[in-house]
Amino acid sequence: MVQIEIPGYKELQLKYLVMDYNGTLAIDGRLIDGVEQRLFELSQLLEIHVITADTFGLVQSYLQDFPLTIKIITSSGQARQKWEYIRNLGAAQTVAIGNGRNDRLMLKEAKLGIAAIQNEGAAPETILSADIVVNHINDALDLLKNTLRLKATLRD
């Protein structure tokens, strides 16, 4: 669990990390450098979930040995499916990371939503739904390992 009180903002007691795959953890279906080590480290603190339509069909081959849950969703109504997943899991204890328009509802629903811009860019609606916007997934994952960064960014 990741716990942090952010003055003038909110107290975070995070149990789950939910992320999109393509555009967030991977570019063109391939895992981004540096993500592997960070996921293994964070799996000691958080229960990790990857929710994806698996556009390139590679999520299983890249993440099969990781301590996480993979949820493959259908190609229609993805935003709603991701939102429902977060709600069923426990939004009040969830940090969500994504970049695409279909991630906007899950970022808004999660206790902490992080938009990662990366090579694909990020949809404006998703950025506006996030609590924090970062350039790279590794920056987002590092925020969860070094919570003083979260406090510095979000405090009043």
N, C-alpha and C positions, 0 to 999 in steps of 0.2 A: 504494500500500500504506500502511496505517496500522500503525505499530509503537509499542508502549509496554510498558514493564515496570512492573508494579504490585506494589510491595513487599508480601510476604505473601499474594499472590493468584496471579497468573500473568502470563506474558509473552504479549502479544497481537501477532500478525503477521497482520493482516487484509487479505485480498485481495478478498473478496466481501461485498457488502451485499445481503441478501435480505429483502424486505418483502412483507407482505400489502397488498392495495389497499383494499378497503372496510373502514372502521373504523380503518384505520391511516394511509394516505396520503389517503384520501377519506372524506367523510361523504355518505351517500346517493348515492354514485357520482361526486360532484364533488370534484376535487382541492382540498385545504385550502390556504388562503392561506399563502404563505411557503415551501411545499414545493418549488415549481418552481425557485427560485433555489438552494436548498440542494442539490437533486438535481444540478443542473448543476455546482455547485462540488465536490460529493463524487465526481462521475464522473471528476474528475481524479486522485482517490486510490484509488477502489475500482471494481470491476466490479459494476454494479448489476443486480439481478434483482427483478422483481415477480411474485409467484405468487398467483393468485387464481382463484376460481370465477366472478368477474365478475358478481356478482348483479344489478347494474343495467345491464350491457351497455355500460358507458361507458369501460372502461379503455383501449381502443385510441384512442378519440377524444381523451382527455386526455393520453395518454403517447406518442403516435405519433412525436413529434418529439424525444423525449428519448434520450440516449445510454444505453440500457438494454435488457435483454431482458425480454419479457413472456411468462409461462407461464400459460396458462389451463388449469385442472384441472377434472375432472368434479365433479359435486355430491355424489357419495358417496365416503366414505373420504378426505376432504380432509386430515385431520391426517396420515394415513399418506403421502399423496402429497407433502405439504410436507416431511415428514421425509425421505423418499426423495430428494427434490430436493436438500436440503441435504447429505445423505450423498454423493450422486453428484458434487456440485459440489466438495466438500472442506470438511467441517464444521470442521476444525481451523483453517481460514483464513477462517471466515465469521462475520459479525455478522448476526443476524436480528432483525427488529422486527415485532411483531404485537400484537393485542389479543384476538382471539377464541379460543374453546376449541379450534378447529381449528389454532391456531398453537402450542399448548403443546409439541408434540413437536419442532417445528423450533427453538423457543427453547432447549429443553433440549439438543438435539443440537449447536447452533452453539457455537463457542468463546465467543461473547458473545451473550447473549440479552437483548433489551430489550422490555419490555411498555409499550405506550403506551395510557393509559386513554381519553382523548378523550371525545367526546360519547356514544359508544355504550357506554362503560364497558369493563371488561376482565373476562374469565372468571377466577375464583379460581385454577383450575388453571394458567392461563397466567401469572398473576402469580407463583405459586409456582415455575414453571419458569424464570423470568427471573433474570438476574444483577442487573438494574437495572429499576426501575419509574419511569416518568415520566408527567407529566400530559398531555403534548402531543407530537405527532410532531416538531415543530420543535425541541423540547428534546432529543429523541433524536438527531436529525440533527446538532444543534450539539455534542453530546458527541463525535461522530466528527471534527468539525472542530477542537475544542478539547480535546485528549486529557488535559490537566491536570485537567479536570472528571472524566473517567473515573478517573484516578488518585486524586483526592480522595474519590470515592464508594466505590471498591472496595478501597483499601489496608487493610492490617491495622493 
